[in-house]
Amino acid sequence: MKKPLKTVWGGDFTAENPAERATLSGQATEVPKTQPSVAPVLKFQEGERQKPPRVSDTPPAPSPPPKLTDYQPIIGEAALDELRFLATSLRGKTAKMVNSTAVGGGVAEMLNRLIPLLGEVEVPTRWDVITGGNDFFELTKAFHNALHGGDYTLTNEGRELFLAYNEQNQQRMTFDEDMIVIHDPQPAALINARDKSHARWIWRCHIDLSNPNPEVWEFLRPMIEHYDAAIFSSPSFARQLPVPQYLFYPCIDPLSEKNKDLDESVIQRVCDDFGIDRTRPIITQISRFDRLKDPVGVVQAYKLAKPYVDCQLVLAGGGASDDPEGAVVLQEVEAAAEGDPDIIILNLPPWCAIEINALQRASTIVIQKSLREGFGLTVTEALWKGKPTIAGAVGGIPNQVIPKLTGMLVHSIEGCAYQIRYLLTHPEFAMQLGRNGQEHVKENFLMTTNLRRWLLLFRIMSGTSGN
Ligand code: UDP
């Protein structure tokens, strides 16, 4: 018989299918929409070591965005003064940001914080979200995958659909602001409204265009070339373009639930709930259960290191519930971890920011052994918490992890195992990496740095940078 699994919402279930699970536990068979469709797993081996974890089964209400002064204890008064100063020559200018979703995803999360801050420094910025039918969003999802290098055949119908939805949005929007920022490919064709506006137009690309599907890129390229500037998240993500290009790293908000300081009691509570022993070293990887994050490679590296250094491995992620591939990867991870009571696998719902924050803060070492990566925000989050970090040398990770200075880069399972052993046996060095990493994030990857970049770019774009 199958061993009972423990869910992070409490209760023991023997079935992984939600409907079956509900029947077994005597509840209604309807699974609330907010819950992932596969039972989240908190897997413990022999001898349950903990109480049922207390993770909310619904997302918490969003907290109000922070004010600029809330960042003062983090970046200091001089940095705040600099932001205010940069904004002075922009007085009277207005901006608009356009993207394709108001909630969910990193772009919306970032805009939710950035736009109030721009308003606070008196650069009133409007946020518009384009609308479209399922056919449009299916198409743009396919574009997204193709721009990441996937195979795709762009049909004439696809081209027309994309342009028609953009045209529809253009008709219902106004473009009276001084700076218009279009995020990502979905609304890229709004540039067709350019001649009717006096604005400077900026395309902010959040995706990796290093190896795009040629058909999709050739379709989008003439639109992008019509902008006044393009922004990419890493030099390696950019394309050759005849317009000025700027580098804006992604950023994290140090005041968000995921990154704010936590009381020691909260960290302890989360570890107790998840059966993590804080008296022994804790190695953690937080990631969606995705092969490109190589969670099985992390288990193998841990197993290679374990005979030499005592430690526990925490693999916490989500996505295994709404993504069939994620569920398969989760099973592979469980199989790789089978029989080791020191491997703790957590499949968390997406709103567990505090838990993720606490797990990162409780960690002795954070790993992000990705085989391919976008920017790798989990690395930013770990560095911000001063954690010695071991990460795959892919995507935007080398911008964050400077070997032997802000962390360790690895290229293999063996390399990862070696670094686990090394850092656990050289704690002073490990702590220094963590301190440097935190400083690196403070300089380059915080929301306030991002605001600074926007203000500088707006000054350049509006010709006020000399004032
Ligand atoms: N994350 C989360 N829950 C999980 C796994 C990841 O909230 O179960 C968060 C993680 O803290 C980070 C983001 O999702 O903020 C992942 O971003 P990253 O750039 O590392 O990878 P992606 O998933 O976008 O490839």
Residues whose N, C-alpha, C, O or C-beta is under 5 A from the ligand:
A	BS01	UDP	I286 S287 R288 A316 G317 G318 L348 P350 F375 G376 L377 T378
